[in-house]
Amino acid sequence: VAVCSGRLVGQSLDAHKLHRSFRFVINTKTSCSLVGPFRMHIAEHMPRVAHFCLPDRVADLTTSTQFRDPHFVTFFETYLNARYPFATYSQIFVEDPPVDCQYFAGLSVLNQDILYGPTIIDRAPVSQAIQIKGFIGSWIGAIGIQSTKHAWVLVGVVGYLFDLYVQSVMGDEAYGYRIQLALDALVMMELLAEGGPPSLMYEDVDVYGEYDPSYMAFLEAKAPLILRMIERKVERKHMQFALQRIVSGTSSNTKQTSPPTTTTPDKDDDKEDEDDAMLDGDKDSTPAVSGQTQPLSTWYLLSTVKEVA
């Protein structure tokens, strides 16, 4: 099974009709491809979300993807007043990744250790929180950032949107509890940091560079709180309008990143008709767009909020 954050644009059989080749159009800036003996699960009530895992974790995958709110995609589309920019969303659970969640355009890679069986219930909130953050990141992350020093904006928007989702699904108490946990964690990190509290804007790193692991934890705690402070200053509705403008401005002024397409080689020639139909659907679902990308940055976020408010 091959899972790619790209659009399937063609396929062909070799001369002996034994091997099928697939050709994808992929945005190299946000692409991700995984190949392995994955098993796929798609819930009936979530046809736009595909889940993949290794064969020995299929039962856990089915349990772990039974979301408390199966319509989380619709929630974010409604809040942002925009359709998810990819035809489908895929999440792949693998063994021993660098971090529990890495998001790419229309796709996220997660640690299979967050999966759990049907007899375990206390891990559901943590597991599903990571999965939903992966979905948000696959959407907002596709916008891109101006440079690595502005990564806090991306992390902040993802965390801010997730907190709003928690408030919508689990209520004000759960939302307030998350805010308090973030505040407590932030205070501890700033007090214990050597050389004083870290800077919100991390220095630029090259393509092979990595963030200090402790810095990412700092960003995940502080960045959403910064956006919440902005929200309290300008009112929540204006914050929502600003985020809608950022998302819609990107989707209308940038080249459309291709939706992830999943392929499983099949020797049955009848499969070609289904693939052709899928290709036609992808063409119809890709809007005409023009202009230049407006990546996330501190200035872009603040200027958009100021303009709206």
C-alpha positions in Angstrom: 0.0 0.0 0.0 1.3 3.5 -0.9 -0.1 6.5 0.8 0.9 9.9 -0.6 0.0 13.5 -0.1 -0.5 13.9 -3.8 -3.1 13.6 -6.5 -3.2 10.5 -8.6 -2.9 11.7 -12.2 -2.1 8.5 -14.1 -1.4 4.8 -14.0 -0.2 2.2 -16.4 0.4 -1.6 -16.7 3.7 -3.1 -17.9 3.9 -5.1 -21.1 3.1 -8.3 -19.3 0.2 -6.7 -17.4 1.7 -8.0 -14.1 2.7 -4.7 -12.5 0.8 -1.4 -12.2 2.5 1.9 -11.9 1.0 5.0 -10.4 1.9 8.6 -11.0 1.3 11.4 -8.5 1.5 15.1 -8.7 3.1 16.2 -5.4 3.9 19.5 -3.8 7.5 18.9 -2.8 7.3 21.6 0.0 4.6 19.7 1.9 4.8 16.2 0.6 5.0 13.0 2.5 5.0 9.4 1.2 4.8 6.1 3.1 5.1 2.7 1.7 4.5 -0.5 3.8 2.2 -3.4 4.5 -0.5 -1.1 5.9 -4.0 -2.0 6.5 -6.7 0.6 5.9 -9.8 1.4 7.9 -12.5 3.9 6.9 -15.4 4.4 9.3 -18.8 4.6 7.6 -19.6 7.9 9.3 -16.3 9.4 8.3 -15.8 8.6 4.6 -13.3 11.4 4.0 -10.8 10.2 6.7 -8.7 7.1 6.1 -6.7 5.4 8.8 -3.7 3.1 8.2 -1.6 0.9 10.5 0.5 -2.2 10.4 -1.3 -5.6 10.3 -0.9 -6.5 14.0 -2.6 -3.3 15.2 -5.8 -3.4 13.1 -8.1 -4.2 16.0 -6.6 -1.3 18.1 -6.9 1.0 15.1 -10.6 0.3 14.8 -11.1 1.1 18.5 -8.9 4.2 18.6 -10.6 5.9 15.7 -14.1 5.7 17.1 -14.2 9.4 17.9 -16.5 10.9 20.5 -17.4 13.5 17.9 -17.2 11.8 14.4 -17.9 15.1 12.7 -14.8 17.0 13.7 -14.0 17.7 10.1 -17.3 19.6 9.7 -16.7 21.5 12.9 -13.4 23.0 11.6 -14.9 23.6 8.2 -17.8 25.5 9.8 -15.5 27.5 12.1 -13.1 28.5 9.3 -15.9 28.9 6.8 -13.8 26.9 4.3 -13.7 23.4 3.0 -10.8 21.2 4.0 -8.3 21.8 1.1 -7.9 18.1 0.2 -10.3 15.6 -1.0 -9.4 13.2 1.8 -7.4 13.1 5.0 -5.1 10.2 5.9 -3.4 9.3 9.1 -0.8 6.6 9.3 0.3 4.9 12.5 3.9 3.7 12.4 6.3 2.2 14.8 8.8 4.4 16.7 8.5 7.7 14.8 10.6 10.7 16.0 7.5 12.3 17.7 4.0 11.2 18.4 2.5 13.4 15.6 4.0 14.8 12.4 1.6 16.6 10.0 1.9 17.2 6.3 -0.4 18.3 3.5 -3.5 16.3 3.9 -1.7 13.6 5.8 -0.3 13.0 9.3 2.1 10.3 10.7 1.4 9.2 14.2 3.0 6.9 16.7 1.2 3.5 16.9 1.8 3.5 20.6 -1.2 5.9 21.0 -3.5 3.1 19.7 -5.5 1.2 22.4 -7.7 -1.9 22.6 -11.4 -2.1 23.3 -10.9 -2.9 27.0 -9.0 0.4 27.6 -10.8 3.6 28.0 -8.5 6.0 29.9 -6.2 6.5 26.9 -9.0 7.6 24.6 -8.9 11.4 25.3 -5.1 11.6 24.9 -5.1 9.4 21.7 -7.9 11.3 20.0 -6.5 14.7 21.0 -3.2 13.8 19.1 -5.2 12.6 16.1 -7.3 15.7 15.9 -4.3 17.9 16.3 -2.8 16.0 13.4 -5.8 16.8 11.3 -5.6 20.5 12.2 -1.9 20.6 11.4 -2.4 19.0 8.0 -4.7 21.9 7.1 -3.0 24.9 8.7 0.5 23.5 8.2 -0.2 23.3 4.4 -0.3 27.2 4.5 3.4 27.2 5.4 5.5 29.6 7.4 7.6 32.4 6.2 10.6 31.1 8.1 11.3 28.8 11.0 11.4 31.7 13.4 7.7 32.1 12.8 6.9 28.5 13.7 5.1 29.8 16.9 2.3 31.1 14.7 1.6 27.7 13.2 1.9 25.9 16.5 -0.3 28.6 18.1 -3.1 28.4 15.6 -3.2 24.6 15.7 -3.3 24.6 19.5 -5.9 27.5 19.6 -8.2 25.7 17.2 -7.9 22.5 19.2 -8.8 24.2 22.4 -11.9 25.6 20.7 -12.9 22.1 19.6 -12.4 20.8 23.2 -14.7 23.6 24.5 -17.3 22.8 21.9 -17.3 19.0 22.5 -16.4 18.7 26.2 -17.6 22.0 27.6 -16.2 25.0 29.4 -14.7 23.1 32.3 -12.5 20.9 30.1 -11.5 24.0 28.1 -10.6 25.9 31.2 -8.7 22.9 32.6 -6.6 22.8 29.4 -5.8 26.5 29.7 -4.7 26.0 33.3 -2.5 23.1 32.5 -0.8 25.1 29.8 -0.3 28.0 32.2 1.2 25.8 34.9 3.5 24.0 32.4 4.6 27.3 30.9 5.5 28.8 34.3 7.5 25.7 35.3 9.4 25.8 32.0 10.2 29.5 32.2 11.3 29.2 35.9 13.6 26.2 35.2 15.0 27.4 31.9 18.7 28.0 32.0 19.6 31.6 30.9 16.1 32.9 31.3 12.8 32.1 29.6 13.1 31.0 25.9 12.3 33.4 23.1 8.9 33.0 21.4 10.6 33.5 18.0 13.1 30.7 17.5 16.2 31.4 15.5 16.2 30.2 11.9 17.4 26.7 11.3 18.5 25.2 8.0 16.8 22.4 6.2 18.8 19.8 8.1 18.4 21.5 11.5 16.2 20.5 14.3 14.4 22.3 17.1 15.5 21.6 20.6 12.9 19.2 21.9 12.3 21.3 25.0 11.7 24.3 22.9 8.8 22.6 21.0 7.2 21.8 24.3 7.6 25.5 25.3 6.0 26.6 22.0 3.0 24.2 22.4 2.3 25.6 25.8 2.9 29.3 25.1 1.8 29.9 21.5 -1.9 29.0 21.9 -2.0 31.2 25.0 -0.7 34.1 23.0 -3.5 33.7 20.5 -6.0 33.5 23.4 -4.6 36.8 24.7 -5.2 38.3 21.3 -8.7 36.9 21.2 -9.5 38.5 24.6 -8.2 41.8 23.2 -10.2 41.8 20.0 -13.1 39.5 20.9 -13.5 36.0 19.8 -15.6 36.7 16.7 -12.9 39.0 15.3 -10.3 36.3 15.9 -12.5 33.9 14.0 -12.8 36.3 11.1 -9.1 36.8 11.0 -8.4 33.1 10.9 -11.0 32.7 8.2 -9.3 35.4 6.2 -5.9 33.7 6.6 -7.3 30.3 5.5 -9.4 31.6 2.6 -6.7 34.0 1.4 -4.3 31.1 1.2 -6.7 28.8 -0.5 -7.6 31.4 -3.1 -4.2 32.9 -3.7 -2.0 29.8 -3.8 -1.7 26.8 -5.9 -3.9 24.0 -4.6 -1.9 21.3 -2.9 -3.1 17.9 -4.1 -5.2 15.8 -1.9 -3.7 12.5 -0.6 -4.5 9.5 -2.7 -4.2 6.0 -1.6 -3.5 3.2 -4.0 -3.4 -0.6 -3.5 -2.0 -2.4 -6.6 -4.7 -4.7 -8.1 -4.3 -7.0 -11.1 -8.0 -6.9 -11.8 -8.5 -4.8 -15.0 -12.0 -3.8 -13.8 -10.3 -1.6 -11.3 -9.3 0.7 -14.1 -12.8 2.0 -14.4 -13.0 2.9 -10.7 -9.6 4.6 -10.9 -10.7 6.6 -13.9 -13.7 7.8 -12.0 -11.6 8.8 -9.1 -9.3 10.8 -11.4 -12.3 12.6 -12.8 -13.5 13.4 -9.3 -10.1 14.8 -8.3 -10.1 17.1 -11.4 -13.6 18.4 -10.5 -12.7 19.0 -6.9 -9.6 21.1 -7.6 -10.6 24.8 -7.9 -8.9 27.2 -10.2 -6.5 29.4 -8.2 -4.0 32.0 -8.9 -1.6 34.4 -7.1 1.2 33.9 -4.7 1.4 32.1 -1.4 1.0 34.2 1.8 2.8 32.1 4.4 2.2 32.5 8.1 4.3 35.0 10.0 4.0 37.1 13.1 3.4 40.2 11.0 0.8 38.5 8.8 -1.2 37.2 11.8 -1.1 40.5 13.7 -1.9 42.7 10.7 -4.8 40.5 9.7 -6.3 40.6 13.2 -5.8 44.4 13.3 -7.5 44.8 9.9 -10.5 42.7 11.0 -10.8 44.2 14.4 
